[in-house]
């Protein structure tokens, strides 16, 4: 499972989570820095990524349009990059299960 990390998340997360989410990328690594949500959506869809974001816009878009791509929304407010990494590791089984679920398009994490 590959994660595409939105701009509101630290770029270094892609590398630090590589052991459980291989080939994950940050939008800045894909030439999508400051790109509109539609461009990020299309890139994720074309390249088989799940989008991870703290932004509710992707959640809303996923609920309206369905998938692909799958959307993982992190609702935590201000928190450290270490906290985000810990959360994505803690919910790894749920995230991988969600990715394989043919009916779900959005997963919201606390």
ChimeraX commands (.cxc) that place a marker at each C-alpha (Angstrom):
marker #1 position 0.00,0.00,0.00 radius 0.5
marker #1 position 1.38,3.38,-1.04 radius 0.5
marker #1 position 0.50,6.57,0.79 radius 0.5
marker #1 position 0.54,10.01,-0.81 radius 0.5
marker #1 position 1.08,12.47,2.04 radius 0.5
marker #1 position -0.60,15.83,1.64 radius 0.5
marker #1 position 1.21,19.13,2.11 radius 0.5
marker #1 position -0.09,19.51,5.65 radius 0.5
marker #1 position 2.07,16.54,6.70 radius 0.5
marker #1 position 5.86,16.44,7.00 radius 0.5
marker #1 position 7.74,15.20,3.93 radius 0.5
marker #1 position 10.03,13.01,6.06 radius 0.5
marker #1 position 7.06,10.78,6.99 radius 0.5
marker #1 position 7.19,9.03,3.62 radius 0.5
marker #1 position 10.67,7.72,4.33 radius 0.5
marker #1 position 10.16,6.99,8.02 radius 0.5
marker #1 position 7.04,4.92,7.26 radius 0.5
marker #1 position 8.63,3.08,4.33 radius 0.5
marker #1 position 8.93,-0.16,6.27 radius 0.5
marker #1 position 5.14,-0.56,6.55 radius 0.5
marker #1 position 3.99,1.61,3.61 radius 0.5
marker #1 position 6.61,0.99,0.90 radius 0.5
marker #1 position 6.90,3.42,-2.01 radius 0.5
marker #1 position 4.95,6.12,-0.18 radius 0.5
marker #1 position 5.61,9.71,-1.23 radius 0.5
marker #1 position 4.98,13.26,-0.12 radius 0.5
marker #1 position 3.26,15.53,-2.65 radius 0.5
marker #1 position 6.41,17.66,-2.84 radius 0.5
marker #1 position 8.36,14.63,-4.13 radius 0.5
marker #1 position 5.83,14.23,-6.95 radius 0.5
marker #1 position 5.95,17.79,-8.26 radius 0.5
marker #1 position 2.67,18.62,-6.55 radius 0.5
marker #1 position 3.81,21.23,-4.04 radius 0.5
marker #1 position 1.06,23.86,-3.69 radius 0.5
marker #1 position -1.03,22.08,-6.33 radius 0.5
marker #1 position -4.82,22.17,-6.27 radius 0.5
marker #1 position -6.58,19.24,-4.63 radius 0.5
marker #1 position -7.81,18.03,-8.03 radius 0.5
marker #1 position -4.23,17.57,-9.26 radius 0.5
marker #1 position -3.30,15.62,-6.11 radius 0.5
marker #1 position -6.46,13.50,-6.50 radius 0.5
marker #1 position -5.69,12.69,-10.15 radius 0.5
marker #1 position -2.06,11.84,-9.38 radius 0.5
marker #1 position -3.10,9.50,-6.57 radius 0.5
marker #1 position -5.75,7.89,-8.76 radius 0.5
marker #1 position -3.41,7.38,-11.71 radius 0.5
marker #1 position -0.52,6.07,-9.59 radius 0.5
marker #1 position -2.43,3.87,-7.12 radius 0.5
marker #1 position -1.85,5.92,-3.96 radius 0.5
marker #1 position -4.09,6.43,-0.95 radius 0.5
marker #1 position -4.16,10.10,0.06 radius 0.5
marker #1 position -3.36,10.91,3.69 radius 0.5
marker #1 position -4.38,14.37,4.83 radius 0.5
marker #1 position -5.47,16.44,7.79 radius 0.5
marker #1 position -7.65,18.43,5.39 radius 0.5
marker #1 position -11.38,17.64,5.32 radius 0.5
marker #1 position -11.57,18.61,1.62 radius 0.5
marker #1 position -10.24,15.24,0.52 radius 0.5
marker #1 position -12.66,13.46,2.85 radius 0.5
marker #1 position -15.58,15.36,1.30 radius 0.5
marker #1 position -14.33,14.72,-2.22 radius 0.5
marker #1 position -14.00,11.01,-1.47 radius 0.5
marker #1 position -17.52,10.81,-0.08 radius 0.5
marker #1 position -18.90,12.58,-3.16 radius 0.5
marker #1 position -16.83,10.87,-5.86 radius 0.5
marker #1 position -15.96,7.50,-4.38 radius 0.5
marker #1 position -12.63,5.87,-5.04 radius 0.5
marker #1 position -9.97,5.42,-6.22 radius 0.5
marker #1 position -8.12,6.97,-4.57 radius 0.5
marker #1 position -8.85,5.95,-1.02 radius 0.5
marker #1 position -8.67,8.75,1.55 radius 0.5
marker #1 position -7.19,8.54,5.04 radius 0.5
marker #1 position -8.09,11.61,7.08 radius 0.5
marker #1 position -6.24,12.43,10.26 radius 0.5
marker #1 position -8.41,14.50,12.60 radius 0.5
marker #1 position -5.71,15.22,15.17 radius 0.5
marker #1 position -5.22,18.93,15.60 radius 0.5
marker #1 position -1.81,20.40,16.24 radius 0.5
marker #1 position 0.51,17.50,16.88 radius 0.5
marker #1 position 4.07,16.56,16.12 radius 0.5
marker #1 position 5.33,14.61,13.15 radius 0.5
marker #1 position 6.27,11.89,15.62 radius 0.5
marker #1 position 2.62,11.73,16.76 radius 0.5
marker #1 position 1.43,11.37,13.16 radius 0.5
marker #1 position 3.96,8.61,12.52 radius 0.5
marker #1 position 2.88,6.83,15.69 radius 0.5
marker #1 position -0.78,7.09,14.66 radius 0.5
marker #1 position -0.14,5.67,11.19 radius 0.5
marker #1 position 1.85,2.83,12.70 radius 0.5
marker #1 position -0.72,2.12,15.41 radius 0.5
marker #1 position -3.52,1.92,12.85 radius 0.5
marker #1 position -1.50,0.03,10.24 radius 0.5
marker #1 position -3.71,-3.09,10.33 radius 0.5
marker #1 position -6.88,-0.98,10.07 radius 0.5
marker #1 position -5.36,1.04,7.21 radius 0.5
marker #1 position -4.32,-2.05,5.25 radius 0.5
marker #1 position -7.73,-3.65,5.86 radius 0.5
marker #1 position -9.42,-0.44,4.70 radius 0.5
marker #1 position -7.30,-0.41,1.55 radius 0.5
marker #1 position -8.57,-3.89,0.63 radius 0.5
marker #1 position -12.21,-3.13,1.44 radius 0.5
marker #1 position -14.20,-2.83,-1.80 radius 0.5
marker #1 position -16.94,-0.71,-0.18 radius 0.5
marker #1 position -15.12,1.95,1.87 radius 0.5
marker #1 position -13.59,5.09,0.43 radius 0.5
marker #1 position -12.72,7.17,3.52 radius 0.5
marker #1 position -11.03,6.17,6.76 radius 0.5
marker #1 position -10.98,8.75,9.54 radius 0.5
marker #1 position -8.32,8.42,12.21 radius 0.5
marker #1 position -8.49,10.25,15.55 radius 0.5
marker link #1:1,2 radius 0.2
marker link #1:2,3 radius 0.2
marker link #1:3,4 radius 0.2
marker link #1:4,5 radius 0.2
marker link #1:5,6 radius 0.2
marker link #1:6,7 radius 0.2
marker link #1:7,8 radius 0.2
marker link #1:8,9 radius 0.2
marker link #1:9,10 radius 0.2
marker link #1:10,11 radius 0.2
marker link #1:11,12 radius 0.2
marker link #1:12,13 radius 0.2
marker link #1:13,14 radius 0.2
marker link #1:14,15 radius 0.2
marker link #1:15,16 radius 0.2
marker link #1:16,17 radius 0.2
marker link #1:17,18 radius 0.2
marker link #1:18,19 radius 0.2
marker link #1:19,20 radius 0.2
marker link #1:20,21 radius 0.2
marker link #1:21,22 radius 0.2
marker link #1:22,23 radius 0.2
marker link #1:23,24 radius 0.2
marker link #1:24,25 radius 0.2
marker link #1:25,26 radius 0.2
marker link #1:26,27 radius 0.2
marker link #1:27,28 radius 0.2
marker link #1:28,29 radius 0.2
marker link #1:29,30 radius 0.2
marker link #1:30,31 radius 0.2
marker link #1:31,32 radius 0.2
marker link #1:32,33 radius 0.2
marker link #1:33,34 radius 0.2
marker link #1:34,35 radius 0.2
marker link #1:35,36 radius 0.2
marker link #1:36,37 radius 0.2
marker link #1:37,38 radius 0.2
marker link #1:38,39 radius 0.2
marker link #1:39,40 radius 0.2
marker link #1:40,41 radius 0.2
marker link #1:41,42 radius 0.2
marker link #1:42,43 radius 0.2
marker link #1:43,44 radius 0.2
marker link #1:44,45 radius 0.2
marker link #1:45,46 radius 0.2
marker link #1:46,47 radius 0.2
marker link #1:47,48 radius 0.2
marker link #1:48,49 radius 0.2
marker link #1:49,50 radius 0.2
marker link #1:50,51 radius 0.2
marker link #1:51,52 radius 0.2
marker link #1:52,53 radius 0.2
marker link #1:53,54 radius 0.2
marker link #1:54,55 radius 0.2
marker link #1:55,56 radius 0.2
marker link #1:56,57 radius 0.2
marker link #1:57,58 radius 0.2
marker link #1:58,59 radius 0.2
marker link #1:59,60 radius 0.2
marker link #1:60,61 radius 0.2
marker link #1:61,62 radius 0.2
marker link #1:62,63 radius 0.2
marker link #1:63,64 radius 0.2
marker link #1:64,65 radius 0.2
marker link #1:65,66 radius 0.2
marker link #1:66,67 radius 0.2
marker link #1:67,68 radius 0.2
marker link #1:68,69 radius 0.2
marker link #1:69,70 radius 0.2
marker link #1:70,71 radius 0.2
marker link #1:71,72 radius 0.2
marker link #1:72,73 radius 0.2
marker link #1:73,74 radius 0.2
marker link #1:74,75 radius 0.2
marker link #1:75,76 radius 0.2
marker link #1:76,77 radius 0.2
marker link #1:77,78 radius 0.2
marker link #1:78,79 radius 0.2
marker link #1:79,80 radius 0.2
marker link #1:80,81 radius 0.2
marker link #1:81,82 radius 0.2
marker link #1:82,83 radius 0.2
marker link #1:83,84 radius 0.2
marker link #1:84,85 radius 0.2
marker link #1:85,86 radius 0.2
marker link #1:86,87 radius 0.2
marker link #1:87,88 radius 0.2
marker link #1:88,89 radius 0.2
marker link #1:89,90 radius 0.2
marker link #1:90,91 radius 0.2
marker link #1:91,92 radius 0.2
marker link #1:92,93 radius 0.2
marker link #1:93,94 radius 0.2
marker link #1:94,95 radius 0.2
marker link #1:95,96 radius 0.2
marker link #1:96,97 radius 0.2
marker link #1:97,98 radius 0.2
marker link #1:98,99 radius 0.2
marker link #1:99,100 radius 0.2
marker link #1:100,101 radius 0.2
marker link #1:101,102 radius 0.2
marker link #1:102,103 radius 0.2
marker link #1:103,104 radius 0.2
marker link #1:104,105 radius 0.2
marker link #1:105,106 radius 0.2
marker link #1:106,107 radius 0.2
marker link #1:107,108 radius 0.2
marker link #1:108,109 radius 0.2
marker link #1:109,110 radius 0.2
view
